[in-house]
Amino acid sequence: MRVAPVFVKHSFDYLTVSRAWRRLSLIKPLTFVDEGLGNSSYLLDIGDGRAVVVDPARDATPYLAAAERAGLTIAYTIETHLHADFLTGSRELAARGATVLAPRAGGIEWPHLGFGHADELDLDGLRLRAVATPGHTPEHLCWLVCDGARPIALFSGGALLVDSVARTDLIGPDQTEPLARALWRSLQERILTLPDDLPVYPTHGAGSFCSAPTDGERTTTIGRERAANPLLAVDDEDIFVATLLAGYGSYPPYFLQLRERNRRGPDVLGSPFPPLPTLHIDDVCRYLADGATLVDARPLDAWAAAHVPGAISIMLRPQFGTWLGWLVPNDRPLVLLLDPGQDGVELVRQMRTIGYDQVAGTVAGGITALRAAGLPVTSTELLDAARLDRPVIDVRQDNEHAAGHIPGALHLELGEIAQCSLDLPAGALAVMCGHGERAATAASILERAGRCDVAVVIGGPEEWAEGGRTLPVV
């Protein structure tokens, strides 16, 4: 009975109570997922017309658009660590007026507010607290959102993921085990001491080479991970470290470059990114003669029917950027071949996200123009997985191969193909992955090395086994 007159009589009191009510409800930030890299970033409304973005990717367009739709201004952008798998978008957002909050220990060379353990920032009554959680990287911070003394959300970066934790081997071999031990302490002393019902919003997730395979869920709670995360079920530091390190697979070599680029600061390109230039055939030939790399991003069928020998086939799909960064050096210009109707904006986004800024442009007129200019054009045979008639190279990742493979297939991860091309058996070969896209990339690399007798398998081991055959597992 005494509350109603307060709401009517004092608008300031009403606003205060309304904000308190909002804070007591579960915070659900808007999530942005990069399916190719397997990462999530978040936009959080802090209640006074302002928003915070956590671990933004380089393309700031989605965050700016979402904030505008919600009538918000992005006031802060938060970094949990120096990322190895993508260039940060915090600099792009800072150019639009946001203040960057980042780990002080990261040594970032561009304008930001440096935070260490237990440092806090007031956000319209909410408090943002930095929690030092070294492990995935030495400088790693989780960010805890609190309403008074009560934690209400944890942005965990790579310290705690769904059913996993992020890997500790991306800095250097000499730091892998020490960081794994640091991660054990971070989990035991600073993360698992938080309430079980606390929502957790990781940066890395399903599909990320920074993490172990997960079930596809991207957010979790402390209690759910305490009960279901196999790494948290380990109660001994030595066993935790051994289990964690035993699960590591390969990762793209560009990971070894982006951490330092993020520390120095990516170039500000503007949002949206500038479009790719369209190159006339004379410019294309000049670039190729000067050593540019031709990347054929067309669909599998179009590439197989007609392509330029020596071009690298990496089909435009969510994983385009990962395989570009894995297989194509970033020290020379790129010429891109697309079919009409393919999404050039998405191509630009994926390349810029991993720091591929030396892009000459796309070929005007496509494969027809290249053929008309006198460049050699060839084709590649496509084979049905159920009708294999020659030796097979399986180019999937180690964990995929271990889960089931064709008996007798030679296993080489796609990232190893260029180094191993001279050691492959003579004669006709077939290259297989799970569907055909990575197999086409492998075939194009082998063709570049002089092998012209390599077919691409459409389908994978599961399609081969549909007739009742058995797939061995490791």
N, C-alpha and C positions, 0 to 999 in steps of 0.2 A: 504493500500500500504506500510505502514511503518512496518507492523508486519512481513511480509514474510521474509525479510532479517534477522530478529532476529532469527526466527526458524532455518534458514539454517546456520547462522554464529555462533550462541552461543548455544551449546547443553544443557548447564545448564539452560539457559532461557527457552528453549523448554520444558525441564523436569518440570520446575516450573509451566509453563502455563498448561501443561498436567495434573499435579496434581490438580491445581486449577479447571480445567474443570471437573475432576472426582469428586471433592468435591462438586461442584455445582449441580451435578446430584443427584438423589435420592439414598441414601444409602439403599441397600437391603442386609442385612446380611443373611448368610446361616443359616437356621433354623433346629434344631434337636428336634423332638417331641417324648416324651415318652408317648405312647398312654395309657398305663396302669395307670400311675400317673397323666396324663393330663397336663404335664409340657412341656415347651419349653426352650431350650437353644440356644445360637447364636454364630456364628463365623463371625467376621467382619474383612475384609481386610483393613488395615490402610494405604496401598499404597506404602510401601517401602520394601516389602518382608516379612513384619511382620503381625501378626493377633492378635486379641483380642477375647477371649471367655467369654461369659457372662453366669453366673449361670450354670456351667457344672455339669452334673451328675457324679457319682463316676467312671463309666467306661469311661476312656479317649480315648478309641480306636477310636470312630467315629470322634472326633475332630482332632486327630493326622492324621488319614487317609485322611480326607478332606483337611487339611492343606498341607499334602504331595502332594496330587493330584494337588493342586493349586500352588505348589512351594512356600509355605509360612512357616514361623517359628512362632509358638505361643509364642509371647513375653509377653503377659499379660493375666491374667484370673481375672474376676471381680465377686465379690459377692454382691448381693443386700441386703441380710440379712442372718441370721442364719436359715437355712432351717429346718423345722420340718418333712417333708415328704420324704426326701432323703438325703443321705450323699453326700457332695460336692465332685466333681472331681478336685477341684483346687489344692489339695495336690498332686494328681497324676501328674497334669500338671506342678506343681512347681518342682517335681522331675525330669522333663525333661527340666528344665531351665526357665520356665515362672515365672514372678513376679506376686504375688497375690495382688490385690487391694480390700480392704474390709472395712466395716464400723468400724471406730475407737471405737465407742461405743459398739461394740459387744464383746469386751474383748477376742478376738481370741488369743489362746495361741501358735500358730505356726507361722512361719515367714510370714510376709505380710507387705504391706504399708497401714497404717491406714488413712482413709479419713473422714473428717467431712464436714458439709455444706459449699458449695462454693469452696472447695479445687479443684484444677485443675491439669491435667497432659497433656503435649503437646504430640501429636501423629502425627509426620510428618506434622505439620501444622494444623491438626485438634486439637481440644481441648476436653478433657474429663472432665466434671464437675460433682462433686457429689452434689446431691440435697437431703437434709435431709427430709424424708417423713415418720415420725413415724406413726404407725397405725396398719398395719399387724403385725409388731414387733416393739419394742421400738427403735431399732438401724437402722431401714430400711433406705436405700439410693436408690433413683433413680439415673441413670447415663445419663447425657445429653451430646450428641455429638454435637459439635458446629464447624462451619466453620467461623472463626472470631467471630463476635457477633451474627451470625445467627444460631439458633438451627436447626439441620437437622435430629436428631433421639433421641428418648427417650426410654431407657431400664427401664421399670417401675416396674419390679419385681412383687410385690403383691399390690402396691399402686393403680394402675389403670389397670383393666382387660377389656376384651371385654364384655360390658353390665353389668359389675359388679365391685366389689372390693374384695380383699382377706379378709378373716375372721380375727377377732381380738380376738378370744377366745382360742387361742392355747398356751398362756403363763400361764394363770391361771384365775379363776373366778373373782378374785379381780381386775384384770387388763382389763377385757373384755370391760367394758364401758369406762374407761379412754382412752384406745387405740382407741376405736371407735370415741371418740371426737377428739383425736389427728389426726386420719385419716381425719375427716371432715376438720380440719384446713389445713392439708397437701394438700388436694385436692383444697380447695378454695384459698389458699395463694400461692401455689407453683406449682401446676400442671395445673389448669384451667386458669392460667395467661399466659400459653404458646400458641404459634400460633395454630390456628385451623387445619392448613394443616400439622402439625408436625406428622410424623409416630411414632406410639407407639408399642413397642415390649414387651409384658408382659411375665413373667415367668410362672405364673399359668394360666390355661385355662380350656376348656371343659374336664370334667372327673376328675378334681382335687378336692379332699376333702378340699383343702385350699380355694376354691372359691365357689360361687353360680353357679347353672347350667347356661350354656351359649348356644348360638346357634351353636357352633362348630367352629366359626371363631377364629383365634389365634392372629392376629395382627389388629391394628385399627389406628385411628388418634384422636387427641384431639377433633377436631370438630365433628367427628362421635359420640364420646362418649358424648360430650356435648348435642348432639341432641337426642341420642337414649338410653343412659344408664339410667335406671329408678332411680338409686340411685342419679345420678347427677341432676335429675329433681326436687329433693327435695331441697327447699330453706331455710329450717329451721334445725338447728343443732339437736334439740331434736327429730324431726321427722325422720331425717336421722339415728340417733342412734337407735331409736325404730324400724325402718324398717329393718336396717341391722341386729340387734340382733334377730329379730323375724324370720329371714330366716335361722338361723343356724340349721343344723342337726348334727348327730353324726359323729365322725371321728375315725380312727384307734388309739388304745392306744399307738402304737409305736411312734406316733407323740410327745408324752411327753418325749421321750428319745433322739431323734435324734438332737434336737437343742443343747443340751449339748455336745453330741458327736461331732457335727460340731465345737463347740467352742473349745473343747480340741484338735480336729484334728483326722480324721479317719486314720486308718493304711494305709500305702501305700502298695498296692498289686501288682503293675505292670500292664502294659497294653500289650496284653489282660490279663484278670484275669486268674489265674491258673485253669486248668480244674478240675472237680470233680473226686476224686478217685472212682474206681470201687471196690465194696466190695463183697468178696466171702461170701457164706451163713453162714459160721461159724462166721465171723466177724459181719455180720448182726445180728445174734442171740445174740452175746455178747453185741453189742450196745443196742439192744432192752431190754435185761435183765438188763442192767445198767441204764435204764430209758430214752433212746433216743426216740424221736418221729418219727413214720413212717408216712411220707406224701406221699400219692398216687396222683401223678400228671398226671395219664393216662387219656385218653378221657372218656367221660361219659359212653358210651356203654361198654367199656372194664372194667371200675370200677364196673358197675352194674352187669356184668356177673360173676365176680369173684374178691373178695378182702378180705383182712385180717381184721376181726373185730377189731375195735380200731384204725385202721389207719384213718387219716384225709384226705378226698378227697378234693384236691384243684387242679383243672385241669390246666395244663400249657396253658396259654393264656395271653394276655397283662395285665390282672388284677391279675395274680397269686401273685405277690409280695404284693399287697395291702391286699389281704385276708390272706396270710401267716402272715403278720405283725399284722393283726387284731385278728387272732384266735389262733396262735401258739406261745407259749412263746419262748423267745430268750435266755433262760438260760440253755438249754440242747442241745446236738447234734441232728442233723436231719439226718434221713436216707430217701432217696428219691427213689420212685418207678416210673420208666418210661417204656413206650413201646419202642421197637426198632424203630428208625427213628425219635423219638422226639428230639427236639433241646436242648441238654444239655448246650450249650453255653448260650442260652437265659435264661435258668433256673438259671444258675450261675449269669448272669447279674442282673436279677431281685432280687435275694436274697442279693447279695452284695450291690446293690443300697440302700436297706433299712437297711443294717447293719447286716444281718444274716450271720455271719462268722463262727459259730459253725456248720459246715456241715461235717458229717462223710463221705458221699459218696452215690453213687447209687447202687442198688441191681443188681449184675451180674446174668443174667438168668431170671430176672423179676418175675412175679407172679408164673411162673412154678417152679422156684427154691424155692420160699417160700412154695409152696404146697408140693414139694418133701421133704423139710426139716421137714415136719410135722406140720407147722403152720396151724391153722384153717383157712379155706377159706369159705366165704359165698357169697350170691348174694342178689341183691335188685330189687324189682319189679319196672318197669317203666310203668307209666300210661299216656295215651293220655289226654291232657287237656280238650278235648270235651267230655270225657266219665268218668268224676269223679264219684266215687261211695262211697265216705267216707269224713269225715271232712278234711278241708284243712288248713294248716298253710302257710301263705304268708310271705316269708322272705325277701322281697324287702325293700329298704329304705323307710322312711316315705313319702318322696315327690312322689315316684313312686306309693305307695299305695293310696295316696290321689288323684292321677290323674285317678284312676279307679281300682276297685278290685272286686273279686267275693263276692256276698252277703253272709254274715255269716262266711267268712273266718276269722280265728284268725290271727291277724297281729303281728309278732315279727320280728324285723330286724335280719338278720343273725348274727350280732355281739352279740345279746342278747340270742341266742339259748342255749348256754352252761349254762348260769345262770338260765334259765327258764325251763330246761328240765324236772325237777321233778314236775312242775306245769301243765303240759299238760294233756289233757283228756286221759283216758285209752282207749284201743282199737285201731283198725287200723286207721292210719292217712296217709295223703298225704302231701308232702311238695312242694311248688310252688315258683318259682321266675319269671323271664321273659322268660327264655329259658329252664333251667334245670341244669346249672352248679352250681349256688349257692344253689339250692335245694339239689343237691347231697352232697355238703359240709355240709349242715344242717343235712341231713339224716345220714351222717357218724358221726357227733358229737352226735346226738341222739343215734345212735347205740353204740357209745363209752360209753354213760351213761346208757346203758342197754335196750334201746328200740329196739326191733327187728321186729316191726310191722309197719314200716314207708316206704311208697313208694315215688318215685320221679316222679313229673309231668313233662312230656316233653311238653314244650310250657308254655305260661303264660295266664293271664286274657284275652288278645286279642284273643288268639286261642279259649279259652272257649266261648267267646262271638260271634264267627263267625256264629253260628246258629241263630242269631237274639236276643240273650240275651242282657240284659242291665247291664253295669258296673256302680255301684254307684261311685260317686266322693265325696270327702270331701271338 
